[in-house]
């Protein structure tokens, strides 16, 4: 699940799991790019509340995308594939 600006979510906590290599291809939630087999990725776990209900959301990101996401004040309110890999530059629509 990707967190979007259209929802009424509040972030309670953010946890980044130690980087590991993928055994199969994954898709980065930040840039929408492929995380190829054998590449390193990080799992970002967000504890959020949405409409009063608490839940945990997990996203897989390239390590450089995790760094880029941590520098924005409105993160984790992003739309899947909204940014270029490893940057805070939005992809033109």
Backbone bond lengths (Angstrom), bond angles and torsions (degrees), N, CA, C in turn:
res aa  C-N    CA-C-N  psi(-1)  N-CA   C-N-CA  omega(-1)  CA-C   N-CA-C  phi
1 X - - - 1.440 - - 1.518 109.08 -
2 X 1.303 116.90 131.27 1.453 122.18 177.80 1.513 108.14 -104.08
3 X 1.313 114.68 136.10 1.461 119.61 -179.26 1.522 108.70 -79.53
4 X 1.311 116.43 129.42 1.456 119.90 -179.87 1.513 110.65 -117.73
5 X 1.310 115.67 161.85 1.459 121.40 -179.08 1.529 111.98 -69.69
6 X 1.319 116.90 -16.72 1.457 120.35 -177.45 1.529 112.89 -76.68
7 X 1.322 117.96 -14.56 1.456 120.21 -177.59 1.523 110.31 -93.39
8 X 1.303 115.52 164.20 1.455 121.94 178.99 1.520 108.26 -102.24
9 X 1.334 117.09 69.41 1.456 121.63 -177.11 1.516 111.37 -104.36
10 X 1.323 114.50 145.51 1.459 121.93 173.01 1.519 106.93 -125.29
11 X 1.324 115.64 131.23 1.462 120.46 -178.28 1.517 109.55 -86.80
12 X 1.333 115.85 127.14 1.456 121.37 178.21 1.522 111.21 -94.82
13 X 1.340 117.42 -39.30 1.463 121.24 178.83 1.520 110.29 -158.20
14 X 1.341 115.19 156.59 1.460 122.25 177.78 1.522 107.81 -129.88
15 X 1.326 116.36 132.38 1.466 122.13 179.19 1.520 108.35 -131.84
16 X 1.332 116.65 129.85 1.461 120.87 177.87 1.518 108.20 -107.58
17 X 1.325 115.63 122.61 1.465 121.48 178.50 1.525 108.82 -78.63
18 X 1.301 115.81 146.07 1.459 121.79 179.54 1.526 109.54 -53.16
19 X 1.335 115.57 139.64 1.466 121.17 -179.12 1.522 110.80 -60.52
20 X 1.323 114.60 141.26 1.465 119.72 175.86 1.512 108.59 -144.50
21 X 1.327 116.36 165.92 1.456 121.21 -179.16 1.520 109.76 -90.24
22 X 1.315 114.69 137.76 1.455 119.80 -179.02 1.525 110.76 -78.38
23 X 1.329 115.60 143.86 1.460 121.60 177.84 1.525 110.64 -90.96
24 X 1.316 116.03 -16.01 1.460 121.85 176.32 1.526 107.08 -144.97
25 X 1.289 116.81 164.94 1.459 120.16 -179.56 1.523 112.68 -62.39
26 X 1.314 116.04 141.79 1.466 122.92 176.90 1.533 107.55 -129.49
27 X 1.313 116.90 167.65 1.453 121.65 176.31 1.523 108.27 -116.36
28 X 1.329 116.86 131.42 1.459 122.24 179.51 1.529 109.50 -74.97
29 X 1.314 116.81 127.51 1.460 121.25 -179.29 1.527 112.35 -70.90
30 X 1.327 118.13 -23.02 1.462 121.92 -177.81 1.526 111.35 -77.83
31 X 1.348 115.81 -53.69 1.464 119.32 -173.65 1.531 113.46 -105.39
32 X 1.323 116.89 -13.08 1.460 120.31 -178.57 1.517 113.00 79.52
33 X 1.335 116.91 2.54 1.465 121.38 -179.67 1.518 111.91 -81.91
34 X 1.312 115.32 162.29 1.463 121.08 179.65 1.518 111.19 -76.37
35 X 1.314 115.88 139.47 1.454 123.77 167.86 1.531 102.88 -104.28
36 X 1.307 115.31 103.21 1.460 121.19 -171.59 1.527 111.75 -73.80
37 X 1.318 116.11 157.49 1.466 122.50 177.53 1.534 108.86 -52.15
38 X 1.337 116.12 129.33 1.460 121.99 179.88 1.517 114.25 90.24
39 X 1.344 118.32 -12.92 1.466 121.14 177.39 1.528 109.87 -78.85
40 X 1.317 114.81 156.46 1.455 121.16 178.31 1.528 110.27 -84.32
41 X 1.335 115.99 140.89 1.468 121.58 174.70 1.521 108.57 -141.67
42 X 1.321 115.90 164.47 1.464 121.66 176.16 1.514 109.05 -123.05
43 X 1.306 116.04 143.95 1.461 121.37 175.41 1.518 107.74 -100.98
44 X 1.323 115.90 122.99 1.461 121.81 178.30 1.522 106.71 -104.32
45 X 1.330 115.87 121.10 1.469 120.88 178.31 1.524 108.38 -107.04
46 X 1.311 115.05 126.80 1.458 121.68 -179.49 1.516 108.85 -115.58
47 X 1.304 116.50 127.81 1.470 120.97 172.61 1.515 105.20 -95.36
48 X 1.321 117.17 117.34 1.458 121.90 -174.43 1.524 111.32 -130.55
49 X 1.330 114.82 163.92 1.453 120.36 168.12 1.521 107.11 -119.55
50 X 1.308 115.77 136.77 1.459 121.55 177.14 1.514 107.79 -132.01
51 X 1.302 115.17 117.64 1.472 121.37 -177.82 1.528 111.04 52.85
52 X 1.345 115.48 40.17 1.454 121.28 176.48 1.514 115.73 83.89
53 X 1.338 117.71 -1.61 1.461 121.29 -179.25 1.526 109.03 -106.54
54 X 1.337 116.77 125.14 1.469 121.45 179.72 1.521 109.88 -84.75
55 X 1.341 115.70 140.61 1.459 120.59 177.09 1.522 109.49 -156.84
56 X 1.326 115.67 166.44 1.458 122.12 177.18 1.514 108.76 -110.55
57 X 1.332 115.78 133.93 1.460 122.57 179.13 1.524 107.45 -118.09
58 X 1.331 117.79 131.18 1.463 122.05 178.05 1.518 109.82 -113.79
59 X 1.327 116.10 134.38 1.459 122.59 178.34 1.520 108.97 -129.55
60 X 1.326 117.90 142.70 1.462 122.73 175.58 1.520 107.98 -102.79
61 X 1.346 115.93 130.22 1.458 121.26 -178.27 1.527 110.93 -135.86
62 X 1.359 115.72 151.48 1.457 120.07 167.86 1.529 106.70 -60.08
63 X 1.340 120.13 147.83 1.462 120.65 178.39 1.536 112.68 -55.12
64 X 1.330 117.14 -40.15 1.466 119.72 179.66 1.525 112.14 -69.56
65 X 1.323 117.42 -26.96 1.467 120.64 176.23 1.525 110.61 -74.03
66 X 1.337 117.01 -33.70 1.465 120.47 174.96 1.513 109.95 -61.87
67 X 1.329 117.25 -43.13 1.469 121.61 178.37 1.526 110.33 -62.97
68 X 1.326 116.87 -46.21 1.466 120.98 179.47 1.528 110.97 -61.12
69 X 1.321 116.94 -41.95 1.465 120.97 -179.50 1.523 111.63 -64.85
70 X 1.331 116.78 -34.62 1.464 119.75 -177.19 1.523 112.90 -72.11
71 X 1.328 117.98 -12.64 1.465 120.38 -178.08 1.523 113.36 -92.28
72 X 1.323 117.66 -7.54 1.467 120.40 179.81 1.518 111.10 -95.95
73 X 1.307 116.33 140.58 1.466 120.18 -178.60 1.523 112.38 -74.75
74 X 1.348 118.33 -26.97 1.469 119.80 -177.72 1.523 112.85 -93.28
75 X 1.324 117.01 3.07 1.463 119.58 175.02 1.511 107.27 -71.57
76 X 1.277 121.47 136.79 1.447 127.51 19.82 1.518 114.97 -100.97
77 X 1.328 119.14 29.43 1.459 119.18 177.83 1.522 109.04 -85.71
78 X 1.307 116.88 84.85 1.457 120.91 179.40 1.515 109.32 -135.03
79 X 1.302 115.05 160.65 1.458 121.93 178.79 1.520 107.63 -103.83
80 X 1.317 117.16 139.65 1.459 122.88 -178.71 1.522 111.07 -46.03
81 X 1.345 116.68 127.02 1.457 121.95 176.28 1.513 115.38 71.85
82 X 1.323 117.50 16.43 1.467 121.67 -174.51 1.535 112.83 -73.00
83 X 1.328 117.79 -25.75 1.462 121.49 -175.04 1.526 111.52 -116.21
84 X 1.341 115.80 157.38 1.463 121.58 173.65 1.518 108.91 -73.58
85 X 1.334 115.69 152.60 1.473 120.90 -177.00 1.539 111.14 -56.27
86 X 1.336 114.70 125.83 1.448 121.98 174.27 1.518 115.49 71.31
87 X 1.332 117.83 11.77 1.467 120.04 -178.49 1.524 111.28 -132.53
88 X 1.328 114.69 172.29 1.462 121.82 173.21 1.533 110.37 -100.64
89 X 1.320 116.75 15.58 1.452 122.12 -179.21 1.524 108.91 -86.99
90 X 1.334 116.18 121.72 1.456 119.68 -179.92 1.527 110.63 -74.12
91 X 1.303 115.50 145.72 1.456 121.82 176.44 1.523 107.85 -74.37
92 X 1.337 118.16 127.83 1.479 119.52 179.40 1.525 110.95 -61.73
93 X 1.301 115.00 141.85 1.472 119.98 -179.07 1.501 110.24 -92.56
